[in-house]
Every structure is written in structure tokens, then in C-alpha cells.
């Protein structure tokens, strides 16, 4: 749910700002709970995956994309105040667009923006530029850290570019890593490819296709797949807040994304019900044709989403168009553009899925009977020892007059942590901290 065209989310809200060739781009996050450890390096790592100039297969624009945290974080912990993340544009070149500022570029939003607002920023597309996604990726990195506390991992890769697709054998190898929980190994495999395709043979063919297409002055599209592992059953809501609908809205808000599917996706239109239903065993689905969502609510299986990414509309091949006076023109789009958007859309798609899932998780917390969420223990440290003792009583289920035990066994720690959706380290920290205030028995 959004409250404005530049706002996404309600429980976990972000507001994106900035233009491609303006001073800066960024995002303001509101609704991030206090006490969350926020690692700037994690945010920077995600931005580095998105930034231009990574290889010869991306835009040659050279931007360091260094993130600045302007507010909402103190000594590495979120304060509960809005978090402003800023990235300055250091390699902007608006002069490259002056000659075509009155011409509508085919495939771009020049015409529609002018019709809607009566004015448009012609410097590289302004808000319609792919550079707007910096704010999404920065915010998504924060959402990823929130999800990690819930043992949720989001990971994407390029599945197809043009007609070249990953082999079924490569997909099976990747899924083995996923099934083992070896997400680091999966990430290394994906990031080892300059086009983020975890199939070495297909990756080389994709690279060759992109190079040939760019040399010809053209561009090529692709398919990006994003998966989420560790989501609880019950996230999402029926009817208008369906989880897959929210995920689709987030994905389709990314510039260049023209289609979204989950699980078996559009192929179900050619199948029978017996070929598409997921049987259940002991309360869990034994297959995942639905892509992790049933009735708009997560079923506990990995969420699988694919995005159809169109070819970059900025190409050097002459195209017919018109100018703002309606006169016929021919345009050759020049500048620094990606010959294929899919490799750089991957981290953006991960970010949007992470934002949607963080929103769904917080919304579920609001309607569930959980007394403690993954941040409760950390939050308690900021509130004084009275609240600490109250939180401790909830964890230990002890009577008013009793003191907590001096030492828990490892089994007891794991049991308490699992029961209250916090970490064993949080239980230890509470115990140690309270020991400085409370007398032992």
C-alpha cells in the first residue's frame, strides 16, 4: 500500500527522491523500529551491485554511489526517527540531452510525463531514469537486514537474456545450494558472472549477445528471477493486500519491467489442475508450483517471482518520432546507456521483494498474538531496567516475585529463542544485563 506516487509501504514506508542528472538521489525510510543494528557497509554493498560502470555490459557512466546516512541512526543503531539515505550524482552530464530536449524518445516516458505534469526534466529522463532505483536499493538493504533477523534470505539472478536461457542442469545445481542453505555459495556463483547468470556457459553466450547487440546500436531484454527463503506461512492478506499482488506491484514499479509471474506462472494456462496443485504433507507443500503464495498469503515455501525486463529504449538506431510541436523527427539516442537492463535490475528486484516482505512481516506482527518480535530484546535495552525486567518475565514466564535463573543451558537458550522469535544471544544479553541490577537467589 502506498500513500503517494513516490511512497511505498505503510508499516515500513519509503519515500524516493532525486533525478538522474540532479544534485543527488536517495530515500527516506519511516517505520523502522528503534534498536536495529544498521550496517552502512551492507547498504553500500547493495548499491555497488546496482551502480553503473561495473563491466563493459553496463552503462559506462562512472558513479561511486557512496551512501551517506543523514539521520535516524546513532552509534550504529536505528533511533526510530526517519532514516535519510543520500547518494550524490558526481558524473552527471545533462548537456548530452540538450539537443533532444524537445523530442520525444520512443520507449521513454518523455511524452507521458509532459502530458501528466505539463513540465518534464529532460536530463536523462529525470525521475523516470533507472538512477531513481538507488533509493529503492538503499532502502531494500535496510529491509534485508530486518529480514535477516527473521532468517529470511532474498536472492535474484538473471535467468534469460534474449533467447539465451539457463540450462535445467544449471538451475538444478543452483537449487541444490539453495536447499542446503548455502546462500553464500549461491551468491558467489551468481556474482561471478558479469551478467549475474549462474550458468557459466549460458553467461558467456549472453555476454557475446550483449556485445553484438551494443555494437549494432541496439539493446536486448531478459528475465530476472528472485526468490525468498525462510518466509513464515501467514504473511500477506486476502483480497486487496494479497502478498503476490503487493510483490507484483513492487516489481512492476521498476522501470523497464513489463511482466511478472510466480511459480509456474503463465505456463499454468496450458495445464490441468492435477498438474498445478501443490500436495500437502504434514502441513507443508511437497511441491512449489504456486511459487510460495496461496490465496495471497505465504505458505512457507520459497517465494519465486520472475520479471520480464524490456530492452533499453535508448538505442543508436535511427527511430521515427516527433517533437513537442508535433513535427515529425528522426532521433538517434546518444549517451551512456545499458545495452541490457537485466543484470542491474537484479539487485533492484531483490530490494523491492525485500521491502514488500518486510512490510508483510510487520503487518503480520500487528495482527498476531506474538508478545515479542525479533527486535523486542534489543529495544528493551533502550528503555531502562524496569522494562528490561518486564521483557525478561515474558521470556521466562516467571512469577512476579521470582528472579531469573543464573545460567541457562544451550538447549534452554535455543528453546526460549525459538519460542519468542529472538536469538539465543538476545536471551544471554538480557540475562547478563539484568544480572547487573538484580540480586541472585
C-alpha positions in Angstrom: 0.0 0.0 0.0 1.3 3.5 -0.9 0.1 6.9 0.1 1.6 8.8 -2.9 3.3 8.2 -6.2 6.8 8.4 -4.6 5.9 6.5 -1.5 5.9 2.7 -1.0 4.6 0.8 2.0 2.6 1.7 5.1 4.1 -0.1 8.2 7.5 0.1 6.6 7.4 3.3 4.4 9.9 4.7 2.0 9.9 7.9 0.0 12.2 8.0 -3.0 13.6 11.3 -4.2 16.0 12.8 -6.8 16.7 12.9 -10.5 19.2 11.3 -12.8 21.2 14.4 -13.5 20.2 16.5 -10.5 22.3 17.0 -7.3 21.5 13.7 -5.7 19.2 10.8 -5.3 18.1 8.9 -2.2 15.3 7.7 0.1 13.7 8.5 3.4 12.6 5.5 5.5 9.9 5.8 8.1 8.6 3.0 10.4 12.0 1.4 11.1 11.9 0.3 14.7 14.5 1.6 17.1 17.4 -0.5 18.3 18.0 -2.3 14.9 21.7 -2.6 14.2 22.2 -0.9 10.8 25.4 -1.6 8.9 26.4 1.0 6.4 28.7 -1.4 4.7 25.7 -3.7 3.9 23.9 -0.8 2.2 27.0 0.2 0.3 27.5 -3.4 -0.9 24.0 -3.5 -2.4 24.5 -0.1 -4.1 27.8 -1.3 -5.6 25.9 -4.2 -7.1 23.5 -1.8 -8.8 25.9 1.0 -9.8 26.8 1.7 -13.4 30.3 1.0 -14.9 30.6 -2.4 -13.4 31.6 -4.0 -16.7 31.5 -3.5 -20.4 28.0 -4.9 -20.4 26.6 -1.9 -18.4 26.3 1.8 -18.7 29.8 3.5 -18.9 28.6 6.3 -16.5 31.1 6.4 -13.7 29.4 7.0 -10.3 30.9 5.9 -7.0 27.4 5.9 -5.5 28.7 6.4 -1.9 25.8 6.4 0.5 25.5 9.0 3.3 23.3 8.3 6.3 21.9 11.7 7.3 19.5 10.8 10.1 17.9 8.1 12.1 21.0 6.2 13.1 23.1 6.7 16.3 26.1 4.6 17.2 25.1 2.0 14.6 21.5 1.6 15.9 18.3 2.9 14.4 16.6 5.5 16.7 13.1 5.2 15.4 13.3 8.5 13.6 13.1 8.8 9.8 16.3 7.5 8.2 17.6 9.6 5.2 20.0 7.9 2.8 21.6 10.2 0.3 23.8 9.4 -2.8 25.3 12.3 -4.7 25.4 12.4 -8.5 29.1 13.0 -9.4 29.2 12.1 -13.1 26.1 13.9 -14.4 26.2 15.1 -18.0 22.9 17.0 -18.7 24.4 18.7 -21.8 24.3 15.4 -23.6 20.5 15.8 -23.7 20.1 19.4 -24.7 19.9 18.7 -28.4 17.0 16.3 -27.9 15.2 18.0 -25.1 12.1 18.9 -27.3 12.0 15.5 -28.9 10.0 12.5 -27.6 12.3 9.5 -27.3 10.5 6.3 -28.4 10.0 3.8 -25.5 10.7 6.5 -22.9 8.3 8.4 -20.6 9.0 11.8 -22.1 5.6 12.2 -23.7 3.6 10.8 -20.8 5.4 12.9 -18.1 4.8 16.0 -20.2 1.1 15.2 -20.6 0.7 14.5 -16.9 2.6 17.4 -15.3 2.9 19.9 -18.1 6.6 20.0 -17.4 9.4 17.4 -17.5 13.0 17.1 -16.6 14.7 16.2 -19.9 18.1 15.5 -18.3 18.3 11.7 -18.9 14.7 11.1 -18.1 14.7 12.8 -14.6 12.5 10.7 -12.3 11.9 8.1 -15.0 15.6 7.3 -15.2 16.9 4.0 -13.8 19.0 6.0 -11.5 15.9 6.5 -9.4 16.3 2.9 -8.2 19.2 3.9 -6.0 16.7 4.8 -3.3 15.0 1.5 -3.6 18.2 -0.5 -3.3 19.4 1.5 -0.3 16.0 1.0 1.4 16.0 -2.6 0.4 19.3 -3.2 2.0 17.8 -2.0 5.3 14.8 -4.3 4.7 17.2 -7.2 4.1 18.8 -6.6 7.5 15.4 -6.7 9.1 14.5 -9.9 7.3 17.8 -11.5 8.2 16.8 -11.2 11.9 13.9 -13.4 10.9 16.1 -15.8 9.0 14.7 -14.7 5.6 17.1 -14.5 2.6 16.3 -12.8 -0.7 18.3 -13.6 -3.8 18.0 -12.9 -7.5 19.7 -13.8 -10.8 19.5 -13.4 -14.5 17.7 -16.4 -16.0 17.5 -15.3 -19.6 18.8 -12.7 -21.9 17.2 -12.5 -25.4 16.7 -16.1 -26.5 19.6 -17.5 -24.3 18.4 -19.1 -21.1 19.9 -21.0 -18.2 20.1 -24.8 -18.7 17.9 -27.0 -16.5 21.1 -28.6 -15.2 22.4 -25.2 -14.0 19.1 -24.4 -12.3 19.2 -27.8 -10.6 22.8 -27.0 -9.3 21.7 -23.6 -8.0 18.7 -25.2 -6.3 20.9 -27.7 -4.5 22.8 -24.7 -3.0 19.5 -23.1 -2.0 18.2 -26.3 -0.5 21.4 -26.8 1.6 21.1 -23.2 2.8 24.4 -22.3 1.2 23.3 -18.8 0.2 26.9 -17.6 0.3 27.9 -20.2 -2.3 24.9 -19.3 -4.4 25.7 -15.6 -4.3 29.3 -16.3 -5.2 28.1 -18.3 -8.3 25.7 -15.6 -9.3 28.1 -12.6 -8.8 30.9 -14.4 -10.6 29.1 -13.7 -13.8 29.2 -10.1 -15.2 25.5 -10.6 -16.2 24.6 -12.4 -13.0 23.7 -15.6 -14.7 24.8 -18.7 -12.5 25.3 -20.8 -15.6 28.9 -20.2 -16.9 28.2 -21.5 -20.4 25.0 -19.5 -20.8 26.6 -16.5 -19.3 29.3 -16.4 -22.0 26.7 -16.6 -24.7 24.7 -13.8 -23.0 27.8 -11.6 -22.8 28.5 -12.2 -26.5 24.9 -11.4 -27.4 25.0 -8.1 -25.4 28.3 -7.1 -27.1 27.0 -7.9 -30.6 23.7 -6.0 -29.9 25.5 -3.0 -28.5 27.9 -2.8 -31.5 24.8 -2.8 -33.7 23.5 0.2 -31.8 20.6 -1.9 -30.3 19.6 -3.4 -27.0 18.2 -6.6 -25.6 15.8 -7.7 -22.9 15.8 -10.5 -20.4 14.2 -12.3 -17.5 15.2 -11.9 -13.8 14.2 -14.4 -11.2 14.1 -13.5 -7.4 13.5 -16.0 -4.6 12.8 -15.5 -0.9 13.7 -18.3 1.6 12.6 -18.7 5.2 9.3 -16.7 5.0 6.8 -17.8 7.5 3.4 -19.1 6.5 0.7 -16.4 7.0 2.4 -13.3 5.5 0.0 -11.3 3.3 -3.7 -10.7 3.4 -6.7 -11.8 1.3 -8.4 -9.7 -1.3 -6.6 -6.3 -1.9 -3.4 -6.8 0.1 -2.5 -10.2 -1.3 1.2 -10.8 -1.0 1.7 -11.7 -4.6 -0.3 -8.7 -5.7 2.0 -6.5 -3.5 5.1 -8.1 -4.8 3.9 -7.7 -8.4 3.1 -4.0 -7.8 6.6 -3.5 -6.4 8.2 -5.3 -9.3 6.2 -3.6 -11.9 7.1 -0.2 -10.4 10.7 -0.8 -11.6 11.3 1.0 -14.8 11.6 -1.4 -17.7 9.7 -4.3 -16.1 6.7 -5.3 -18.3 5.6 -8.6 -16.8 5.6 -10.6 -13.6 4.9 -14.3 -12.8 5.0 -16.5 -9.7 5.9 -20.2 -9.5 4.8 -21.9 -12.7 3.4 -18.5 -13.8 1.8 -18.2 -17.3 2.5 -21.9 -18.1 -0.4 -22.9 -15.8 -2.7 -21.6 -18.5 -1.7 -24.7 -20.6 -2.0 -27.2 -17.8 -4.7 -29.1 -15.8 -5.5 -28.7 -12.1 -3.8 -32.0 -11.4 -0.6 -30.6 -12.8 -0.6 -27.3 -10.9 -1.8 -28.1 -7.4 0.8 -28.5 -4.6 0.0 -31.5 -2.4 0.4 -31.0 1.3 2.2 -33.4 3.7 2.4 -32.7 7.5 1.2 -29.2 6.9 3.8 -28.3 4.3 3.6 -28.3 0.5 5.6 -31.0 -1.2 6.0 -29.1 -4.4 6.1 -25.3 -5.2 4.2 -24.7 -8.4 2.4 -21.8 -6.7 5.6 -20.0 -6.0 5.2 -19.8 -2.2 1.8 -18.0 -2.2 -1.7 -19.3 -1.9 -4.8 -17.1 -1.7 -2.5 -14.1 -1.4 -0.8 -15.5 1.7 2.6 -17.1 2.0 2.5 -20.9 2.6 6.1 -21.2 4.0 7.6 -22.5 0.7 10.2 -20.3 -1.1 8.6 -17.4 -2.9 9.6 -17.5 -6.6 9.0 -14.4 -8.8 10.2 -13.7 -12.3 10.3 -10.3 -14.0 10.2 -9.7 -17.8 12.6 -6.8 -18.5 12.3 -5.0 -21.8 15.2 -3.9 -23.9 16.7 -0.5 -23.0 14.7 2.1 -25.2 17.8 4.2 -25.6 19.4 2.9 -28.8 21.6 4.4 -31.6 19.5 3.1 -34.4 17.5 5.9 -36.1 13.9 6.0 -35.0 10.9 8.0 -36.1 9.2 10.2 -33.6 8.0 13.8 -33.2 8.9 16.9 -31.2 6.7 18.9 -28.7 5.2 20.9 -31.6 4.1 17.6 -33.2 6.5 17.9 -36.1 8.0 14.6 -37.4 11.6 13.9 -36.4 14.2 11.2 -36.6 16.2 10.5 -33.5 19.4 8.6 -32.7 19.6 8.4 -28.9 23.1 9.1 -27.7 24.5 9.0 -24.2 25.6 6.4 -21.6 23.1 3.5 -21.6 22.9 -0.1 -20.6 22.7 -2.4 -23.7 20.8 -4.8 -21.4 18.9 -3.9 -18.2 18.5 -7.3 -16.7 21.9 -7.6 -14.8 21.4 -4.4 -13.0 17.7 -4.9 -12.4 18.5 -8.0 -10.4 19.6 -6.1 -7.2 16.6 -3.7 -7.7 14.2 -6.6 -7.9 15.7 -8.1 -4.7 15.2 -4.8 -3.0 11.6 -4.5 -3.9 10.9 -8.0 -2.8 12.7 -7.3 0.5 10.6 -4.1 1.0 7.4 -6.0 0.3 8.3 -8.8 2.7 9.4 -6.5 5.5 6.0 -4.7 5.1 4.2 -8.1 5.2 6.1 -9.3 8.2 5.4 -6.1 10.2 1.7 -6.2 9.2 1.5 -9.8 10.4 3.1 -8.8 13.7 0.3 -6.3 14.2 -2.4 -9.0 13.9 -0.7 -11.9 15.5 -0.5 -12.8 19.2 3.2 -12.6 19.4 4.3 -10.9 22.6 7.9 -10.4 21.4 9.1 -9.7 17.9 12.7 -10.2 16.7 13.7 -6.7 17.9 12.0 -6.7 21.3 15.1 -7.7 23.2 17.2 -5.1 21.6 14.5 -2.4 22.0 14.3 -3.2 25.7 17.9 -2.2 26.2 16.9 1.4 25.3 14.2 1.7 27.9 15.6 1.2 31.4 15.8 -1.7 33.7 12.1 -1.7 34.6 11.1 -2.5 31.0 14.0 -5.0 30.8 12.6 -6.9 33.8 9.2 -6.9 32.2 10.6 -8.3 29.0 12.5 -10.9 31.0 9.4 -12.0 32.7 7.7 -12.5 29.4 10.6 -14.6 28.1 11.0 -16.7 31.3 7.3 -16.8 32.2 8.3 -16.3 35.8 6.1 -15.1 38.7 6.3 -11.5 39.9 8.5 -12.3 43.0 10.9 -14.7 41.3 14.3 -13.9 39.9 15.5 -15.3 36.6 17.9 -18.3 36.7 21.6 -17.5 36.8 22.5 -19.7 33.9 20.6 -21.3 31.0 21.8 -24.5 29.2 22.3 -24.2 25.5 19.2 -26.3 24.9 17.2 -23.9 27.1 18.6 -20.9 25.3 17.6 -22.3 21.9 14.2 -23.2 23.1 13.5 -19.8 24.6 14.8 -18.0 21.5 12.7 -20.2 19.2 9.6 -19.7 21.3 9.8 -16.0 21.3 11.3 -15.4 17.9 14.5 -13.8 19.1 18.1 -15.0 19.1 19.9 -17.0 21.8 22.4 -14.2 22.0 19.5 -11.8 22.9 18.5 -14.1 25.8 22.1 -14.2 27.0 22.4 -10.4 26.7 19.2 -9.9 28.7 20.4 -12.3 31.4 23.8 -10.6 31.7 22.3 -7.1 31.6 19.7 -7.9 34.3 22.4 -9.5 36.4 23.9 -6.1 37.0 20.6 -4.8 38.5 19.0 -7.9 40.1 20.4 -9.9 43.1 20.9 -13.5 42.5 18.9 -16.0 44.5 
